[in-house]
Amino acid sequence: MINFFLFIGIMFIFTFLAGRLIEKLKVPWIFASLVFGFLLAAYNPFASITSSPEFEFLAQFGMYLLLFVIGLKLDLSELSKLGRFIVEATFFIILFEAFFGTLLVHFVFGYEWFTSFVVALSFATVGEAILIPILDEFNIVNTKLGQSIIGIGTLDDIIEIIALILTIFLVGSSAKVPQVHTSMIVGSLFALLVLAFGLTKLKKEGRQFSFLKIETTFLFVLFILFLFLGVGEYAHATAIAALLAGIAIRTFLPEERMKTIESEIKTMCYGFFAPFFFVWVGVEMNVAYLAAYPLLIILVVLVSNSAKILASWIAGRKRLGTKESILLGIGLSIRFSTSIIIVKMLFESGIIGSELYSVIVASSIVFKFIIPLLFSHLILRWHLQKKEVTT
């Protein structure tokens, strides 16, 4: 019988080997863990391990670290520099897709309107980080198309925060956690905001970390992360707590220390904890339901992608042109960890069932494998890789 340590070894070697293969498809290697989890959902000889408290703890901490990394990357000063087109296009494209997604979840899966909106909004968010290597490969990072994708993806982080907050209120007010009251949720979030705001006002004190050893600084960063998680735990707001901790650390630490710390945190996150989270996401998919209703996956993909492309064409055709605005919509259809985290939180709290959860995760897998290939193919076919860069 395989023990816990041998299972971890199998999980890591699968992620390593399969990750190298899917990278050739321009898909981040970390999603090999999601594939591993999906395979276990079909046949799981390690059910006692993947359902153990130890595994779930590591998976949950992987989720918190992913949110912490997202917070570390969120530069609020850069958001203020985004132009009017980026701001208007971001909210129009995301809300346009969320509108049609809400209708889909409500009428097809039968969920009430607010839950349908939260699910649709989370699924409408963008994982532009997956496309940046492709933009760089074809030398279009500094084109209007490349800058639009990066700009919308950057401002999209704010919408992700809004989606997380809505999710936390939905979870906190659900019948599954009756002990959590609105006042406690508000109080916990208020305390987190005070802590985050307080750290941003201590920039002078933060400069002292330039002279401390990186190991000592790393311990302080972990203290801040767990402090925020501890405060957020009182109202089941640990997800937003991890995100706010990352934002606070970014504004508190000096830039030269921030680069090193971010690298260390990413290594710990993606190199150890994140695979647990993605396996955890995949292993709880309802494969029997997906096999019985595969057209639901196609429906979600078509509705979501069509809405994103149409909204991008409406918002960007005058500024970018027809082909570039279509590529914008295709590129923005890629999803990353935040949408999966939100759907996982809703599923674990019992707000959505395994059917909707499985279809959403399966749709995310489809997007992660198809969109990068389609995006690269159209750039070559439409001869956009040599477009003159903007100044």
N, C-alpha and C positions, 0 to 999 in steps of 0.2 A: 504493500500500500504506500502511495506517495505521501510524504509528509509535507508540512507547510514550506519548509526551506527548499525542498526539491521542486515544489510547484513554482515558487518564485523564480528558481533557476530556469525552469521550462518557459515561464512567461517572458523572462528577459531575453533568452536566446531566440525565441520566436519573434519577439519585437525587433531584435537586432537583425536577424536574417530576412524576415519579411519586410522590415523597414527599408533595407537596402534595395529591395526589389521595387517597392512602390515609389521610392524616391525617383526612379527612372521615369515614372509616370507623372512627375512633378507634384507628388502628394507628400506632405511631411511624414517622415518615418514614424512619428509618434502614433499615427493612426493605425499602425499595424497592431497595436494593443487593442484597439476597438474591433478589428477584424478577429483577433484571438478571442475576445469576449463573445462575439457573434457566433463563432464556431462552438464555443462552450454552451451557448444558448441552445444550439441544435443537439449537442450531446455533451454532457458534462460529467465525466467520471470523478471530478474534484468538487462536487457539490458541497461536501462538508467543509471544504476549505473556503470556497468563494462565498459561503453564507456565514462564515465564522465572524465573531466580533473583531478579531484581530485584522482580518482582511478588510472589513468595512471601515475600521478606523483608519487604516493606511489609505484607503480609497477616498474617504472624506477629507483627509488632510491633503491628499493630492489635489482635490477640488479647491480647497482653500488656497493652496500655493499657486494654482493656476490663476485664481482671481487676484491674488497678491501681485503676481507678475504683471497682470493686466493693469493694475493700479500703478505699478512702477513705471510702466511705459506711457502712462497718461500724463502728458505735459500740458497743464492748463494754460500756460503762457502761449503755447503754440496755437491753441484753439482760438484765441483772440485775434490771431493774424489771418485766419481764414476769410476768404472773400465772400461777397454776398451770394455769388452763384453757388458756392459750396454749401453754404448754410441753407439756402432755399432748396437746392437739389436734394440735400440729405434728408430733410424732413418730408419733402414731397414724396421721394422714392420709397423711404421706409414706411411712411404712413399709408401710401397707396397700396403697397403689398400687404401691410397689416390689415387693411380694410377687407380685401378679398380673402385673406387668410382667416379672418374672423368669421366671415360668412361660411367658409368651407368647414371650419371646426364646429361651428354652431349647427349647421343644417345636416352635415354628413355624419358627425360623431355625436351630436346631441348635447353638447355642453352649453351651459348658460353663457350669456353674452360677455361678462367680465372675464371669466376664465378663458373663453375663446380668444378674446382680445390679447390677454397676456401671453398665451401660447403663440398666437400669430405674430405679436410684436417681437418676441424673443427669436422666432424663426426668421424674421425679416432683417435681423442684424447681420453685419458684414464681417467676414474674416479676411480682410485685405492683406494680412501678413503672408498668406499663402501665395498671393499673386506677385508680391514684390520681387522675388527672385526671377519670375518670368518677365516682369517689366524691365528688370535690369538686363536680362539675357538678350532681349530684343532692342535694348538701348532706347526705351520709350518712357523711362522714369520721369524725365523732365519735359515730356510733351504735355499738351493740354489733357489728353486722355489719361496719362500716367498720374499727373498731378491731381486730376479730378478723382481718380480711384483712391489715391492716398489721402486726399483731403476729406472726402466723404467717409472713408474708413476711420479717419481720426475723429471727426465730429460724431461719428456713429457710436463712439465710446460713451458719450453722454446718454444716448438713447439706451445703451446697454445698462447703464446705471439706473435709469428710470425703470426699465423692465425688471431689474433685480429688486428695486424697492417695491414695485407693484406685486412681485412674486412673494416677497416677505410679508406684506400685508395680507395677501391672499392665504398664505400658509398659516400666519398667525391668527387669522379670524376663522379658519376652517374648524369644522366639528372634530377633526382628528386631534387638535391640540386645544381643548376647551380651557385649559388653565392659563392660557396666554390671553391677556386682555389688550385692547387697543391702547390703553394708557401705558401699559408696560412696553409695548412696541415703540410708542412715541418716545417714552423716557429713555429707552435703550438707544434708539437712533439719535436722540438729542445728545446723549452722553458721548456717543461715537463722534458726532459732528464737533462737539466741544474739544475732544481729544485731538481730532484731525486739525481743527483750526488752531488749537494751541501749539501744535508742532510747527505749523507754517509760520507762526510768529516768533519762533526761536531759532531763526536762521543764523544769528550771530553765535549762539551757543553751538549750533551744528558745525560750524567751521572748525571747532576744536577736534572733531573727528578726523580731520586731515592729518593730524599728528599721531593718531592712535594706530595700533597694529590692526590689520584687516581682520584678524581673528576676533579681537575685542569688539570691533565695530559690528561684525557679523552677529555676535552674541546680543548686542544691543538691538539690532534689527529684529532678531528672533523674539526678544522681550516685547518689542512694540507689537509684533504680529500676534503673539499669544495674549497680550493685554487687550487688544481690540477684539480678538476672538472670544475672550472671557466675558467682556462686557456685552458683546452681541449675543452670546449664548442665552442670556436671560430672556430674550424675546425671540429666540430662533432667528436671529439676524446675523448669524456668523458669516454668511456669504457677503453681505454688504460690508461687514466689519473687515474682512480680509481685503476687499477692494479699497476701502478707505485707508487701511493701514499702508497699502502700497503707495497711494497718492500722498499720504502724509510723509512717509519716508523719503519720497522723491523730492519734496519741497524742503525737507529738513536737512538732509545730508548735502555736503558740498559736492559739486559736479564731479570732481576728480575721484572722490570716494564712491559716488553713485555708480559709475561705470563698472568698477570692480565688484561692488556688492551685487549689482544686477546680474553680472556674469555668474557669480557664485550661487545666487538664488536660482537662476535658470538651470544651472547644472544639477542642483539638488532636486529641483522640481521635475524637469523632463528626464533626468537621468535615473531617478528612483521612484518618486511618488506618483507622477502623472500616469505612468502605465497602469498602476493599480486602479486609478479612477476610470480610465477608458475601458479596462477589462470589466469593471463593475457596471459600467453603462451597458456594454454589449451583452453581458451574461444574463441580464434580466429582460432581454427582448423576447417577445412571444413569437417564436419562429413558426409555430403551427398556424397562428393567425395570419402572418405574412404570407405563408404558402397558400392559404385558403383565399386570401384577398390581395393578390399582388397588384391589382389595378388601382388600389387605394394609394400605393406608393407612387405609381405613375401619375395619378390625379394630383397628389400633393406637389410633385415635381413640376408638372405642367402649369398648375395654377400659380404657384410661387414664382417660377422662372418667367412665365409670361407676364405676370404683373410687374416684376422687376424690370424686364426689358422694355415693356410699354411705358412705364413711368420714366425710365431713363431716357427713352426716345423723346418723350414729351418735354422733359426738363432740359435735355442737352442737345437736341438736334440743331438749334440755331448756333450754339457756341462751338460744338464739336463736329457737327456733320452727322449724316445718317449712319454710316458704318461705325464711326467711333462711338456714337451714343448707344448703338446696339451692343458693341463690345463692352461699353460701360455697364450696361445692364447685366450682361453675361458674367462679367468679372465680379460685380457686386453680389451675385447669387451664391458665391462661396460662403460657407459657414465655418465658424471655428468653435472654440471651446465654450464661449459664453452661452450660446443658445442651447448647447447640450447640457450645460450645468443647470440652467433654468428649468428645462424640461425634466431633468433628473430630480430636481428639488420638488417639482409639482407631483411627480410620480411617487417619490418616497413618502410624501405627506398624504397620499391617497386622493389628491384633488383630480388627477387624471388617471385613467386606467391603463392597463398594459397594452391595449389595442392601439390607442392614440400614441402612447409613448413609443411603441415599437415602430409604428409607421413614420413618426417624426425622425427617430434615430436612423432608420433605414434610408429615409429620404436624404438625411445629412450625409450618409455614406455615399449615396449616389452622386450628390453634388460634389463631394470632395474628390471623387475619381473622374467625373466627367468634365466639370467646369475647367480645370487647368488644361486638359487636353484640347477641349473645344476652343478655349481662349487662345491657346498657342497656334492651333490650326488656322483660325480665322485671321490672326495677325499676319501669318505667312501668305494665306490665300489672297488677302486684300492688300498685300504689300505695304503694310503699315510699319514694319520694323525699321525702316530707314527714314521715317518722317523727320522733318527738321525740328529740332528741339526749340522750345520756347525760351525766351529770355526774361 
